[in-house]
Amino acid sequence: MGSHASGDPAGARGSDPLVGAVQPPDLSIMTFNVLRARAASAPWRRRRDRIRALLQRERPTLLGAQEVLPHQAALLRSALGGDYRLLGHGRDAGGTGEGCPLLYDATRLALVEGEQGALSRTPDVPGSLSWGSLFPRVFVRAVFLDRVTGERFTVVNTHLDVLSPLARRRAAEAIVARVGDGAVIVTGDFNAGPASPPRRILEGAGLDDSWAIARARVSPEWSTHVLGGRPRAGGNRIDAIHTRGFDVARAGIEGRPTLGGWPSDHLPVQAVVRQRAVAA
């Protein structure tokens, strides 16, 4: 179990990276629910500069984002820069609406294959619903080739149902079935804490909670859903990064304000990982 920092997020220096850019063979992973918002809304106009500053400060190699509308996806790509690519689209039948895109540094990672599917009994039917979900839920899956190490690994990004425990369990089972063998990273807003059934399903498939296995923790264990406008310690970590086949050097939850406030009602979760070499 790693050590962790403590303290008041409002008193920390939010201009310094919590994790920041890393050097190969390490990878910097972030999961972040950006909170969907209309482009013209005043709250979004305040938050977009904070999101931009956060991403430019942290520079994750790979970002799994949730609740992303098209104009928000454009902001994420712009903030990360021209070397980053995006995989994924809206969750509705026509590919519109909010999505769960993966954004990745194409100078480091080459996309081998990618797909988006519905978390339902009919994953190939866009916009399909099952198991009591009121809204479509999706996964975005990618297989990457690490240009530095020559290793391949699978990434899945998702946002599980907020209301139906059955939908969360079935979705976790569907994700496990989709990732296959080998090294895997799963990023997401799971709407469920570490001890919940869907998270236990992931762990049962060897997908460990990166926070739990990290050698060091660079923040307190903040609740990742910000209620009342301020992070709190000891709450539920419903946003997480699960890994298999990776060592986790550091993990953190960005609970500090950026440009005087929080970029979203969720806190970004970060991990620095290194893929274990596959024996010949």
N, C-alpha and C positions, 0 to 999 in steps of 0.2 A: 504494500500500500504506500502511495506516495505522500509526501508532505504537502501542505497547502499554505498559501498566504492567507492573511486575514486583514480585516479592517473595513472601514466605511468607504463604499464606492465613490461617494460624492467628494471625499477628500483625496482620492487617488489622482495621479496625473494621467488623465484620459488622452493626452497627446502622445504618450509613449505606447508602443505596441505591447499588447498582452502576450502575443506569440511572435507575430511578425514573419517576414520572409525567412525561409530556411534554405540550407544548402543541401544538394544531393549527397547521399541517397535518401535523405529525409523528405517527407511530404507533409505539407501543412493542410489540414482538413478543417472545414468549417461547415456547420449546419446552422441555418438561420431562417426563421419565419419572419418575413419582412412586413406582414400585416397588409392585406389588400386595401387599396384606397383609390378613389377616383383621382384622376390626374389633376383636376382643377380644385380639389379640396384644399382648404387652408391647412389642416393637419398634415397632409402629404407634402405640401410645399415646405413645411418646417422640417419634416423628417428626411426628405430626400437628400439634403445636404449632409445630414448626420450619417446616413447610410453610405454616401459617397466617401466621406472622410474616414469612416470605419474601415471600408474595404481597401482604400488606398493605404491606410496605415498597416493593416494586417496582411494583405497580399496572400491569401490562401492559394495553394496550388490547385485545390479543388473545393468548390462551394456547392453544397446541396441546399437549395432555397425552397421555401414554401410560401403559399398564398401570393404568388407572383402574377400580376396582371401584365399584359404586353408592354405597357409604358414603363412598368417597374423593371421588367426584364431588360429593356433598353438602357435603363439607368445602371443596372448591375454590370452590364457589358461595358458601358462607357467608363464606369468607375474603375474597373479592373484593367481596362486597356485593350489595345488592338490584338494582343497575342492570345487573348482568351476567346474560347468558343462556347456556344450554348447548345445544349441538347434538351429537347422537351417543348411542349406546347400546352395550350389550355386543356382542361379536363372535360369540357362539354362535348357533345356529339360532333359538332363542327370544328373541334380543335380550338374553340374560343374559351373565354373565362380564365379563371385563375389556374396556375400550373405549379409544378414542382420541378423546375429545370435544374440541370447540372451545368455548372460553368467550370471550365478547366483551362489551365495554362497549356496551350498547344505547343509551346516550345519544349515542354517537359513530357507531356502525355500525348500519345497518338491514339485517336479513337479507332478501335478495331471493328466494333459493332455496337449498335445502340438501338433501343426500342422504348416506346411508352405503351403501357397497357393499363386497363381498368382493373381495380381491385374489386372484382365481382366474380360471379360464376361464369361470366362470359368475358374474359379479359381482352379479347380481340374486338369487342364491340365498344367503341368510344361512347362515353356518357352513360354506360350501363350501371345499374344499381343492384345491390344484393345485401342480405343480412341485416336489414333494417336501416341502412344508410339513407339519409334524406338528400344528400348531394353526392355526385360522383367523386370517387377517390381513385388516385392513380399511383403508379410507380414509374420511375424512369430508370432504366437499366443500361449500363455501358460496360464494355470490356475495353480496357486501356492497355497499351504497351508503354512501359516506362522507357523513354528514349535513353536514359542514363544507365539503368541497370539491365535492360533487356528483358525484364520480367513482365508478365501480364497479371492483371487482377481485375476483378469485377466490382462495380459500384452500383448501388441502388439508392435512390432518393425517394422519399415518400412523405405523405401527411395522412395519418390514420384518422378514422372517424371520431368525431368529438362526442357523439351521443350513444352509439351502440357498442357495448362491450363485445358482443358476438362478432360484429364487423371488424373490430380491432384484432380479435383472435384469428379470424379467418384470413384477414389481410396478412398478418404475420406469417401464417402457414404458407400463404401463396408466395410471399417473398422468399422464404426459405427454399421452397420448391424451385424458384426461378434462378437462384444464384449458383446452384450446382456445387462442385468441389473447388478446391483451391482457395487462393487469397481473396478476401471480400471485405468491402467497406459498405456499411449501411448507414446513411444519414437520414434524419427525419424529425418531424414533430409527431411523436407517437400518441399524444394526448393520454399518456399513461406513464406512471413512474417506473423506477427500476425494478420493483418487486411485482409488477403487474403481470397478468397472464401473457400478453403479447411480447413483452420484453423477455420473459422466461422462455418463450418459444424460440426467440432469437438465440438466447444463450444456450438452449438445449441443442442448437445446431452448431455450437462452437463459436458463435458471434458474441464476443465479450463486450461489455460496456467499457468503453475506453477510459472513462473517468475512474472506474473501479480498479483497472489494471495499470494505470499510468505510474511510471516511476516517480514522477513529480507532478504536483498540481500547483498552478500559478495563480489561483484565485480561491476564494471561499466557495463552498458548495451552495451557490445561489439557486433559489427556485427560478426556473427558466421562463416561466410565464409571469410577467410583471403585473401585479395587481396593485391598484392604488398609486401608481406612478413611481414606485421605488422598489428596487430589488430587495429581497429578504432572504436571509440565510435559513437553512433548514427546511426549505420547502421542497416541492416536487420537481425533479429534473425530467420533465416530459419531452424535452428536446435532447437528442443524444447522438453519439457516433458509436456504432458497434463495429468491431473488426474481427477478422479471422486471418491468421497467417501474417500478422504484423506485430511488431513490438511498439509499445506506446511510450515515448520518452516523456512527453508533457501533455497535460490536459488543462483546460481553463474555460471559465464561463465569464464572458465580458460583462461585468456588472457596473462598469464605470460610465458616467455620462459622456457623451460626445457632443461637442459644440453646445454645451449647456443643457443637454437633455438626452433622452434615450431614443435610438433610431426606430424602435418598434415596441410592441407590447410583449415580445419575446426577446430573450437574451441570446446572442450567438454563442454557440459552443464550439470549442476548437480542440484539436489534438495534433500533435506532431508524431508521425508514425514512420516506421521503417520496415519494409517488407522483408520477411525472412527468406533467405536463399533456399531454393528448392534443390534438394540433393540430386545429384546426377544418377 
